[in-house]
Amino acid sequence: MANFNRTDQSAGAHNGIKLVLAWGFVGIPLAWGVIETCINALKLFH
């Protein structure tokens, strides 16, 4: 039977780092695309 009462702090920190990297990998290009789109859309109104 496996021991599920063990606390593994390093695994939790490792998962948190992976989560931040994943969001950064998706979020940074997404934010850049939204900003570029807004800048180009503003050209239509000038």
Secondary structure, DSSP 8 states (H G I E B T S, - for coil): ---TT---HHHHHHHHHHHHHHHHHHHHHHHHHHHHHHHHHHHTT-
